């Protein structure tokens, strides 16, 4: 099968009418359905949107390659669409998109299909070819252009193979780079990055070998000899690739889109001698600075978020179950002299309380276990779980489990260095015996010491949380509410949210956390403020922004703060301070009135689990209106 067979004339759009991303996707998916190439619009579109959520397929230079591989596709197809006006497709270079290739691959796509799709991707790297494509008038012009280009490409590849064979027989002093390209679906970006790197390396007089991790599997696999000979390594990938083989090599680790658009920068850095040296988890090297995985701070943040993200389902599920037990007892009734049994008095309430308590019991071990796992891979998991359990039984609480997770991870790293020199015949036994036994004993012993100061800190913090009322609660609520709006899902936002979730465990017997209620209120304000501002100040927003206003209403009510990010990114100086004021106001009001919440997520959908749901929603509305009014005043009108 060749590219011409995939580029079906009946589903080409030579004058795309849509002007925004949503409209363009809808128009192209409908064309595929009308042409009988897909069986279900909704299912196929979900695949397209899921891929877009990972990173925009608007590659820049006027080209976009949205793609999906699922059971809704009847036959492998590439829909070609051309926009004469240009589409705001959220491309990586921020420029309008004119050429679209919507790839529809069936769930069981064979190698022939995938090879053809890979070849299509490679052709779009050539700017001369793209320029000619923009001039096409009919579907026949498009097919003929691709057929000619494909034949020329095959001839060029044969010539490259001859040159490569010739170069291999010569002793050359040219620099040599190895690279790996990979994207989640492995259809388009993987091969475009491969071709872009090869083309730029040739221009720069540098030899390169590129391994692709695509839908066809691993192609052109790098050998140990290739890696040993390389002056540097480039990993342009949006999914996990085999990294340990690059231990000790200077390595540049970037998204696959950089492999397409920033090829010269990547190759220059990889061959300059200044790239970070990569150390695998099995390495015995003690050099920690310049890690190819990023700065120390970003690495710690990544490890912490790995633990928090795995912990949250236990907190959310357990918190809501416990909150339901309180609701049931309040609804059925509890005698005044038995109020200490609230949540456990009636049998039905007791069931929910037991279920929620079981989930809560896993919270700290899971937090510590997955922090350790992020640091030391699988061997860190068991030691981290044990550290979290010891923090729980020792009264060290959330902070103790957090410290225990990092402690467990770095103990395993230490043991990997210690056991690095063991004979290879013992490699298998290290993971199942040495790491868990010695890791458990060392970490456990250290945790017994760590728990002492951590318990003092945890008891003090819990006492502070339980005593919060009036001015103290209002000030802390305002601080945390404002933090939720500063970076909208970034490290500051996450710090406030993690503090809120940690406070739930300490306040479960009090009916919930004032802190968590303030945090959620602060996080709901920014998207709701955008919704209100786009309704009132229509001249301050573009058409696309006004269309996104309704989406922000849903996101705000659901406590998805990130819905406001595009607005903040477009005008941070005016937008972010507006958000912070409203969020801090909402958080402060919630804290000042002592409203409590046991559920760490859910927005309006967990309103019945609040101690004062109506008042809570009023305070959020006040914060959102204040933010919207400030935003409307300071934001400049959009030119008509």
N, C-alpha and C positions, 0 to 999 in steps of 0.2 A: 504494500500500500504506500502511495506517495502523498505529498501534501495536497496535490490537486484533488485527490479523492476525498480528502477531509474538508476542503473548502467548497462546500456545496453551494451552487449558484442560487438555489431557491431560498436559502436562508440568509443571503447577504442583504445588508442595508446600506445603500450607497448615499443616503442623505438622512442621517440620524437626527430626529427632531428634538430629543431631550436636551436639556441644558444643564442638568445636575446629575449627580451620581445615581441617586435613587431612580430617577426617571430613565436614565440610560440602561440600568440593569433591568428594569421592568420591561422596557421596549425590546431589548435583545432576548430576554427569556421568553416573552410572548411570541417572538418570531420563531424561536426554536420549537415552541409548542405547535404553532400554526403549521410549521413545516414537517411535523410528525417526527421530530428527532428526539423529543423527550415526552414522557407519558404523564408527568405530574409537575405542574408549574411550582407548587409550593415546596415540594421536596427538593427539586433541583435548585430553586432559589435559595433555600436554607443552606445548601452546600456552598453556593457562591458567597453569601453573606458571612458564613463561618470563616471562609478563607480571607475575606476582606477585613474581618475583625482582628486577624493576626497581624496583618500589615497591608497597606494599600497595594493593589496590583497595578495601580497607575505608576508605571515605571519611570515616567519622565520622558522628555524629548517628544511629547505628543502621543505616546503609545500606552495602552493599557491591555493587560491580558488576564481578565477575570476567568477563573476556571474552577470546575468542580468535577468530582468523580463519584457518582453514586448510582443507585439502582433505578433512578428515574430516567436515565439516559438509555435510549433504545439502541443507538448506533453512534460510534465515535464521530464527532462533528466539530468543525471550527467555524463559528459564525464570524464573518468579517463585517464590520460596520465602519462607516466613515462619516464624521461630522464636519460639516463645512463651517459651522459657527464656532466650534470648540465647546467642550464640556468641562465643567468644574468637577473633576473626578477625584479630588483630593490626592493628586499625583505627588510623588515623592519630591519633585522639584517645584511644586506649587504652581505649575503652569497648566494652561488648558490642555485637554486631551482631544486628539483628532482621529486617531486610528484605534480600533478596538478589535481584539481577537478573543471572543468568548469560547473557551474550550469546554466541550462536553464529552467526558470520557465515561464509558460504561463501567460498572463496578468490577467486572472481570476483564478489563481491557487487556488485550494480549500485547506481546512485545512489538508486533508490527505497528499497532496503533501508537504505542508510546514512542517508538523510534521516529515515526512521522511527526509527532507533536514536538519532540526534541529538536528535530531538524527545522521545524517552523520557528521555534524560539531562537535558534542560532542565526537565522536569516535576518531577524529584526535588529541585530547588532550593527548591521551595515547601514550607515547614514545615506549612502547613495541609493540603496534599495528602498529605504523608507521614503526618500524624496520622490522617487518614481511612483511609489504606491499611492502617495497623496494626489498624484495627477491622474489616476485611473478614473474612468467614467462609467464603465459597465462591469458586471460580474465576470464577463469573458476576459476583460483586460486584466483583472486581478488574477484569475487562474493562469493566464498565459505568462504574466510576469513572474509568478511563483515557479512555474515549470522551468522557465529559462534560468532563474536564479538557482534553482535546485541543481540543475545540470552543471552550472558553473561552479557551484560549491563542491560538488563531487569531484570535479576535475582539480580544484584547488586542494582538496584533502589528499588526493593521490599524489600531487606534487609535494605536499608537506611531508608525507610518509617517506618519499624518496629522499628529501632533504634531511629528515631526521636520521634515516639509516646512514646517510653520508656523514652527518655530524658525529654519529656514534663511533665512527672509525677514526675520528681525528682527536688529537689531544688539544682541547681548547681551554682557554682561561676564562671563558665567559661565565658569569654568575648563573647559578641554577636555583630555582625556587620550586617547591612543591605546594600544591593547593588542594583543598577539599571544598566542593560546593554542594549545598543541600538546601531544599526548602520543604515545608511540611507536606505538600502534595507531590513534590518531585516530578512535576510535569513541565513547567515553563522556566521559572527563575533559575533552577539548578543548571540548566544547559545554557541559558543566556549568560550567566556568570562565568561559566566555563569558557565560552567563546570570547567573551569580553577580555578575560584575563589572558588568554592565549594571544589575542590580537595585540593587546597593549604590550605584552612581554616581547613580542616579535619586533614591534616598533622601537622598543627600548634596548634591543640587542641582548636580551636575557632569555636563557632557556627555562622552560617551565613544563611541569607535568601536573595535570589536573585530574583528580579523582572525583567522580560524580556519585552522589548518594541520591538517586532518583527512583522513580516508580519501577524502573527496570532492575533495581537492585544496585549494587556497587559496581561501577564500571571504571576501567583503567586504574585498578587498585594500586596504591603506592606500596612499593616493596621496602624492606628494611634498608636495602642498598640505596634506593632513591632518597629516603629520609636522611640517612647518614651523610650522603653527598651534598644535600641541600644547604645553601647559605641561609635560608630562612623558610618559614612555613606560613601559609595563608589559609585560614579557615573562614570561609564566607558561608555561613549556615544559619538557618532559623530553626533547626532541630538538632537533637543530640547526635554527635558523630563520635567515632572512636578516637579518643584523645591521648590515652596513655602512651601510645607509640611515639609521640612527639616529645617525650620527656627530655629536657636538657636542650631543646632547640629554641631559637628565637622565633616567636610565634605572634602573628597578628590575628586576633579573633574579632570578626565583624559580622553584621547581618548580611544575608545573601544579596540584598539590594545594593550594598556597598561594592560587592563584587561585580556588579553591573555598571554602576555609576561612578565609582571612585577607584577604578582599577590602578591608575598610575600612583595614587597615594598609597595603596596597599602594597604594590610591588616595590616602590621606593623604600617604604618603611621596613619591609621584610628583608631587603638587601643592604640596608644602611648600617647594620650592626648596632642599632639603638633600640630594636624591638624588645619587649619583655621576654625573659626566658621562661618557658613553660615548665612547671614541675607537676608531674602526675601524682595521684594519691598514693602511688606505690614508690614514689621517689624517696631516696635517703638524703637528698640535698637539703641543706638548712637555709638556702637562700630564699627568703620570703619577699624581699622587696622586688618590685618590678614584675610581679606575677602577671601572667598573660590573662588571668581571669578578672583583672581589675584591681582597683585600690583596696587597701585593707578595710577601709570604711564601707565600701560598696559590698565587699565580700561578707562582712559581718551582718550588714543589713539583709543581704540575700539569705544567709543562714537563718537569721531570726524570722524572716517572713516565711521561710519554708516550714518552720515549726508552728508559727501562728496560723498559717493557712490550713494546715492539717488539724490543728486544735479546734478551729472555729466551728466545724460541724457538731462537735461534741458539746461545745458551749451553747450553740444555738438550739440544737435539739433538746439537750438537757434542761436549759433555761426555760424554754417554752413549756416543756412537760411539767416542771416544778411550778411555773406560773399558773398553769391550768389546775394544779392541785389546790392552790390558794383560791382560785376562782370558784372551784366546786364547793369547797368548804364554806366560802362566803355566801354562795347561792343557797346551799342546803341549810346552813346555819351551824354555829358553834357556840356553846354556852360561854358566858362571860368568864367563868372561872376556869375554862379550858382553852383560852385563846393561845396559850403557849403551844397547843397542839395544832394550830392552824396549818393546813396542808397535809395533816396526817390523821385528822379526827374521824372523818367519814371514810368508809372503805374505798369508795371510788377515788377519792382524793389521795388516799394512801397509795393506791396502785400507781397513779401518775407520779407521785413523789418518789416512789421507789425506782420507777423507770428513769426519771430525770436524774436522780441521784447516781444511778449506775453509769449514765453517760458522763456526768460531771466527774465521776471517779477516774475516768480515763484522761481528763483534760490535761493535767500536769505531766503524766508520763508521755503522752503523745507530743506535747510541746517540746519537752526535752529530747525525746527520741528522734524527732525529725530535724531538730537543730543539729544534733550529733550526726545524723545521717547525711545532712547536707555538707558537713565538714569532712567526714571520713567515709562516706558511702555506707554500704550495707553493714560492715562490721560495727559502725557506730550506733546502729539502731538499738540493739539489745542493751548496751551499756547506757545509752541515753534514757531508755525506758526505765531502767533501774534507778538512775539518778533522779528522774522525775518522781518516781514512786517514793524514794527516800525523802525527797523534799516535802512530799505530801504528808507522809507519816511523821516526819520530824517537825512539822509546823512551819517550815520555811516558805510554804506557799508558792505563788506565781514567780516571785523574784528568785527564790531558791531553785525552782525548776529551770528558770531561764539560765542562771549561772551553771546549774548542773548539766544542761544540754551542751553548752560550750566546753565545759570541763571534760565531759565524756568524749566529745569529738576530738579534742586536742590530745587527750590521753591515747586514743587509738592512733592518731597521727604519730605520736611519740613511739608507740609500740611497733608501728610499721617501719620506722627507722631502725629500731633496735633489732627487729627480726629480718631486716633486709639481707643480712649476710648469711642466713641459713641456707643449707643445700636445697636445690630445686626440688628434690624428692619430698621435701616437707612443705612445699607451697600449699598443697591441698589441706593440710592439717592446721595451717595458721588461722584460716578464717573460721573454722568450726571448733577450734580448741584454744589456741594461744590467745587470739584477740578477745574472745568473750570471757575467758577465765581471768587472765591478767587484767584486762580492761575493767571487769566487774570489781575485782579486788581493789585495784588502785583507785578507781573512781568512787567506789563505795566508801573506802576509808577516808578519802578527801571530803566526800559529802557529809560524813559524820562531823567533820570539823567545820565545814562551811555552814551547815545547818544552824549552828549556834548563833553567829551574828545575823544570819538571814532571818531566823525566827524572831529575834529582837526587832529587826527592821519591819518584818511582816506584821507582827503584833501591833507595833506602833502605827503602821499604815492602816491596818484594819480598824484600830481604835479611832483614828482620825476620820475614816470614812463613815463609821457608825455614829460619830458625834456631829457630823456635818449638819448644820442648819443655818437659817438666816443669812447673814452677810457672808460668812465663810463659804457656804455652799454656792451663793450667788457669784462670788468672785471666781471660785474654781470652775463653776459651770460656764461662766463667760470666757475664761481662759481656754478651756478645752473646746468650747463651741467655736471660738475664733480660730483655733488651731486646725479644726476640721476644714476650714475654708481657705487656708493659706496656700496649700499646694494641691488640694482636690484629689486625694488618693496617693500623694507622694509620701515621703518619709515623715513629715511633720503630722500630716493627717493620720497616718498609720500609728504613730506614737500615741496620739490622743485616743484612737480607737482601741489599741491594745490595752491602754490604761483603763479604759471603760470596761472592757470585757474582763479584765483581771479583777475589777471591783465587784463584779457580780457574785463571785464565789464568797466574798467576805460579807455580803449583805443579803444572802439568800434567806436567812431567818427573819430579816426585817421587811420582807416583801419586795425586795429589789434594790437597785442601785440608783441613787440620784445622779451619780457621775455618768452612768451609761445613758440615762435619759437625756442629760445635757448634751452628751456627745452625739447621740442620734438626732436630736433637734438641730444642732449646729450643722450636721451633715446634710439634712434635708433642705435647708434654707437656700443654698446657691441655685440648684436647678429650678426650684419654685420661684425664686426671684427672677430668673431668666424668663420663665413663662409669663409672669405678671408684666415685666418690662416690655416684652415683645407685643403684648396686648395694648399697653398704654402709650408707649413711645414708638410708634410704628416707623417714624422717620429716622430713628437711630439704628435701624437694623436692615440688613439686606433681605431679599426675598427668601433665600435659603435659611437664614437665621430665624426669620419669622416662622417658616415652616417647621423648624426644629423646636419651636417654643412648646408645642403640644407634647412632643416627645419628652421634653424636660419636665413637664407636669407629671407624667407617669413615673419618670425616674426619681423626681423629688419625693413623691408620695411613697415610693418604694425604698427610700434611703439609698439611692445610687448617686452619690455626690459627683462621680466622674462625668455625668451628663453635661455639666457646665464647663468642662475642660476646653472644648473648641472656642467658646466665647472668651474665656480667660486667656487662651493662647493668642487670640487675635488682637486683644487690647489689654494686656495685663496691668498696666499702670492705673487704669481707671476701674477695671472690672474687679480685680482681686480685693482692693480695699473696700469696695462696696459690699462684696460678699462677707468680708471679715466682720464688718460692723453689724450686719443683720444676724449673722451666725452667733456672734458673741452676745448680742442682745437676747436672742432666743435661748441660748444656753444659760445665760445669767438668770433670766426669768424662771426657767425650769428649776434651776438649782435653788433660787431664792424661795420658791414656793414648795420645795421639798418633794417634787414629783418623782416617783420611783418606777423603775422598769427592770424586769428580770430577763427579758429577751434581748440579745445583743444585735439583732437585726430584724428587718421586716417592715419598718416604716409604719404606715397607716394600717397595715394588715395585722399588726400586733397591738393596736390601740387599746383593745379590751384588756390587755395585760398590764396597762399603766394604772397607777393609783388614782390619777385624775385625767382621764382621756380627753374630755372636752376642753378643759383648761390647757392641756398640753398642745392640742391642735391650734388653739387660739394663739398661744405664744409663738408657735412656728409661723403662723400666718402673719403675726406682727413683724417678726424678723424678716420674712420674705418681702413684705410690703416696704419696709424701711430700706432694705437692700435695693429693691427695684426702683424706688424713688431716687435714691442716691445715684444709682447707675444711670437713670434717665436724665438726671441733671448734669452729670459730669461727662457723659458720653457725647461725642460730636455727631451731628446728623450725617447720614450716609449720602454722598452725592447722587443725585437722580441721574 
